[in-house]
Amino acid sequence: MKLAEALLERKSLKQKIESLQSRLAESVMVQEGDKPVEDPQVLMAELNEATDALETLIKQINATNNVATLPDGVSVSEAIVSRDLLRLRRETLEQVAQSTSMRQNRYMRTEVRFVPTIDSAELRKRIDALSKSWRELDAQIQAVNWTTELAT
């Protein structure tokens, strides 16, 4: 199985677990005299199987990410951290950019006027550069994911 397939399976398992949690919550309490739509014990067993499978899969994915490398020699684990930090930086700058472009309604000349303290155009250029770096790094990670076999 390729690493990318394992990532898709991980997502599927997480969705299954969320569904089981919801179904279990609906089945543990019923009106007196009624029976639950689904047996809570069966759902608990399915939930335990799914979480055990998820644990195994996550361990395999992490082990694979630690040994798989991008063309420049950086491990996939390190690249994921870098990608996440690029996203964090971009999102932070986007929040700042939104703050600089907030419209201030003044109804009288005597009201306080607010002005940006940072160059909005320059900020947008930095956001664009971070977005480009994120896309390029993400593409490299995805390429490795589809060519790397999952560690067992």
N, C-alpha and C positions, 0 to 999 in steps of 0.2 A: 504494500500500500504506500502510495506517495504521501509526503507530508501534507500537501494541500488537501488530499482526500481525508486525512485524519482530522484536519482542522474543520472540514465540513461535517464530519461525523461528530466531532466535539460539539459543534453548534446544534446539531440534531439532538444529541443526548441532553444538552442543557434545556432545549425546548420540551423534550419529553419529560424531564424532571419537573419543570414548571407546571406542565399539564397534570402530572401525577399529584403534585402538591395541591393544586387547585381541586382536583377530583377528590382527593383524600379529605380536604377540609369540608367539602360538601357532604361527605359520607359519614363523618364521625358523629354528627348530631342529627337526629330525626325526631319528629313528633312521636310521642308515646303511642305505641301500637303500630307504627309504620316500620317498614324495613328500608334500609338504605338502598339506593339505586345500584351501588357497587359495594362489594365486600371490602371493608377497610383493611382487613388482614391481607387480602390478595393485593390490594394497592400498595400496602407497606412493603410486601415482598418485591413487587415490581420496582418500587422506588429504591429499595436497597440494591437490587441488581443493577439498575441504571446508574446509581451513584458509584458503585464499585467499578463498573465499566468506564465511567468518566474518569475516575481516579487513575486507573491503569492507562487510559489513553493520554491524559494530561502528562503523566510521568514520561511516557514514550515521546510525546511532542517536545517536552522540555529537554530530554536527553538528546533528541535529534537537533533541536535548535542550538544546543551547546557545541555540537561538533560540525554542523553544516556551516559553510562559509559562503560569503558573497565573493564575486570575482576579485575584489581588492583584499581578500583575506580576513575580513571582519566576520565574526561569527554572527549567525542569524539572531541569537539572543541579544548581542550588543546592538545590532542593527534595529531590532524592535524597540529597544530602549531609546535609541537615537530618534527613531520615527515618532515615538510617543512624545518625546520632548519637543520635537519640531511642531507637533500638533498643539501642545500646550503653549508654546511660545506664540504660535499663530493665533490661537484663540484669545490669548491675553491681549495681543496687539489689536485684534478685531474689536474687543470690548473697549479698548482705549480709543480706537478710531470712531466707534459709535458715540462715545462720550463727547468727542470733539465736534461731531456733526449734529449734536442735539440742537434743535431750534429753540431759541429763547424768545418767548412772546413778551414784548414790552408794550404797554398801553400808554405810557407817558414817558416823556424824556427824562423825568426825574427818577425813574426806576433804575435799579442796578443793572448794569450790562455785564454779561459774562463773555469772555473771549478765550479762545483756545491758547494753551501755553506750549503747544507742540505743532509742528508742521504736519498737517493732515496728509498732504500729497506724499511727503517722504515716508510717512507711516504706511501708507497704502503700498508703496514700492517695496518696503520691507516685508509686508504681509504677502505680497505676490512672490517675492523671492523665497520666503519660507514655504509657501504653498508649492512652488515648483520643486524645491528640495525634497519636500515630503512626498510628492508624487513620484519623483525619480527613485527615491529610496524604497518606497512601497513597491514600485515595479520590480526592482532588483530582488526584494524579499519574495514577492510572488513568483518570480521566475525560478528562484531556488526551491520554493515550496513544491513546484510542479515537477522538479527534476530530482528531488532528493527522496530516497526511500526512508520510511519511518524506522527508527531504531526499535529493536525488539528487546 
